[in-house]
Amino acid sequence: MDIRKFVRPNIRSLKAYHAEEIPCKVKVDANESPYSAISNQQSAISLEKTLQALNRYPDPEAKVFRRLIAKDLHVKPENILHGNGSDELIYYVITTFGGPVLYPVPAFSMYGIISQALNEKKIGIPLDDNFDLDMGKMLGAMKQHRPKLIFLSSPNNPTGNCFSTGKILEIIKRASSVRHQSLVVVDEAYQPFSGKNEFLPMMDKFNNLVVMRTLSKIGLAGLRLGFLIAGEEIINEVNKVRLPFNVNALSQAVAIMALKNKNPVRANIASVISQREALRTALDNIDGITPYPSDANFILFSVAGADRIYGRLLRKGVLVRNMSGVIRDCLRVTVGTPEENKIFLKALKDILRH
Ligand SMILES: *Cc1c(COP(=O)(O)O)cnc(C)c1O
């Protein structure tokens, strides 16, 4: 039989997420932390018990993890839902509430991919010239399409900036009105690097607000652990579609370890923020490079002939993310260690000189 024709049409036209492993010396393409959030001695001792208990299923409710997160954020464990990365939570939220799904573009690609996989209508609304929300277009689209879900990632990937607080707030307010009725998911994957915490405190006031965070960008991408923070009503509904054992025992154990001793994570974040500023200044001083302001752990920059520059950087062993398909002549570089940043900058300068 013809399997391609057998597949649902929305899946047939979907492309599998491109996660090719490109060999390189300096990997600054995926917004990972250059440092691990766990020390060696710490891990060897604490993991022994978990390894001995791997014959058992993990805690389906991730109780300890959720309790520790809740305590940090001054909410109740009932306000937290754990996911196998925030990717999985995006899947669950769209599964629970359905579309249309509205989001500004360029944005994190998973909002669109998951909407299509679940056969929900998706609407991407272009950002303004400052990569901020275009309120005329956003409010117009809310009126026209009546989205059930609005995703706003702030700081935004791949542009790096936070959207204006007032604009996000305006969207949450409009979305909570009887006429509109949308849930707003503020995706704060990069929140630790912006230091801003403006939307969690608004949870009490707006029951249509969901905040999403992750351990991925602060040194634990390999764990696959994200979490939603929302009112209990929302958490209870989304929890119905969660697979029972979605976060495995090793990930829970390591996350708990990292949450009990936050020093490595805190040091990582501080180092990435200071390196980000140094990297931006250095990029700004290179003729032909325009870096954009960043509140995240990466920097978007424009350079003439970005496709070619991307290839030449790779040949020198430096892997960045080529964004030129999304934003003309733009590349995205993750903040690395001081050594990695130096190698990247030298390679870039060499390329531009010849
Ligand atoms: C990286 C990223 C995520 C995905 O996080 P995981 O927890 O690793 O699934 C979510 N949203 C944005 C905007 C991201 O850049």
The ligand as an SDF file (V2000), in Angstrom:
LIG
                    3D

 15 15  0  0  0  0  0  0  0  0999 V2000
   14.4390   26.1180   23.6410 C   0  0  0  0  0  0  0  0  0  0  0  0
   13.0580   26.6570   23.7330 C   0  0  0  0  0  0  0  0  0  0  0  0
   12.0220   25.8990   24.2780 C   0  0  0  0  0  0  0  0  0  0  0  0
   12.1630   24.4100   24.4390 C   0  0  0  0  0  0  0  0  0  0  0  0
   12.5440   24.0330   25.6090 O   0  0  0  0  0  0  0  0  0  0  0  0
   12.6260   22.4970   26.0350 P   0  0  0  0  0  0  0  0  0  0  0  0
   12.2380   22.6180   27.4620 O   0  0  0  0  0  0  0  0  0  0  0  0
   14.0230   22.0960   25.8030 O   0  0  0  0  0  0  0  0  0  0  0  0
   11.6370   21.6930   25.2520 O   0  0  0  0  0  0  0  0  0  0  0  0
   10.7680   26.4660   24.4380 C   0  0  0  0  0  0  0  0  0  0  0  0
   10.5420   27.7280   24.0220 N   0  0  0  0  0  0  0  0  0  0  0  0
   11.5070   28.4840   23.4670 C   0  0  0  0  0  0  0  0  0  0  0  0
   11.1980   29.8590   23.0290 C   0  0  0  0  0  0  0  0  0  0  0  0
   12.7890   27.9580   23.2890 C   0  0  0  0  0  0  0  0  0  0  0  0
   13.7330   28.6780   22.6770 O   0  0  0  0  0  0  0  0  0  0  0  0
  1  2  1  0
  2  3  1  0
  2 14  2  0
  3  4  1  0
  3 10  2  0
  4  5  1  0
  5  6  1  0
  6  7  2  0
  6  8  1  0
  6  9  1  0
 10 11  1  0
 11 12  2  0
 12 13  1  0
 12 14  1  0
 14 15  1  0
M  END
$$$$
